[in-house]
Amino acid sequence: MRTLALAALLACLPASAIDFGNILNKTLDSAKKFQEANKEFTPQDEIALGDGVTAGVLGASKLHPDANLQRYVNRVGKWLAMHSDRADLPWSFGVIDTETVNAFAMPGGSVLISYGLVKRLGSEAELAGALAHEIAHVVKKHQLSAIQSSLNSDAWASIGKDVAGEAIARRGGDVWGAKSAVANIGIDVVKSGAFLRPLDRSMEYEADRLGVVIAARSGYDPYGLVSVLQMLAQLKGDGSGAAIFDTHPPAADRIAELEKFMPKTLGNLPNLPQLEARYRQTVK
């Protein structure tokens, strides 16, 4: 699994090869060179940035030790991603070992879900709904847009020229230097707290709408996501603390938005499976 190796891989890179601090300061202090930064950000840059963000998250929260659970979640997630509009990304899915109720989507196709959320779900359809929501964020590049906005500068253009130039000069043509610089920014984004800032409400609603479509395309009951939101609404009502409440609109509002969308979009679907027994067999 790609998420398992990211932190170790980044740690093995020779930090002396590039002066990250000097380059990052130079890019962040420079004037914005392009009006539409998203168009200048390549898929390879997006993946490298996501690798750095994933490494930063895993530096604070380790993966759950149940290998069977990890395989199961990764298998469900990859099946869903195959039915998205960005199936060609190097998708990976993992469960972090924390009781906090939350899930994260990184640019480039890494998705992490907390064990605290996994154990509160009741079926594979609910797991699919939660993962499909995160996949939708990646498909729509929501986190990528938010990270770029938080930098207040088109650092990516400078990375492509300055960082790659220095890496090639110092390392005899090894272009991984540019990728590691982008990944390093991803780690810094996590450390600074920028990655955990709430997305715009419209992005969350869009991810819900696309998420239920991805779930249905994959053969899951799309109302699995609605069940997840109902569970979160009850959790909030019980006064339980969960990080997801700090970064997402209220569950009741999300359900209300889906109630406007789902009947007219998915109303003619046949009954699709919930797969409760298979889920309970895997998630003890």
Secondary structure, 3 states (H helix, E strand, C coil): CHHHHHHHHHHHCCHHHCCHHHHHHHHHHCCCCCCCHHHHCCHHHHHHHHHHHHHHHHHHCCECCCHHHHHHHHHHHHHHHHCCCCCCCCCEEEEECCCCCCEEEECCCEEEEEHHHHCCCCCHHHHHHHHHHHHHHHHCCHHHHHHHHHHCCCHHHHHHHHHHHHHHHHHCCCCHHHHHHHHHHHHHHHHHCHHHCCCCHHHHHHHHHHHHHHHHHCCCCCCHHHHHHHHHHHHHHCCCCCCHHHHCCCHHHHHHHHHHHHHHHHCCCCCCCCCHHHHHHHCC
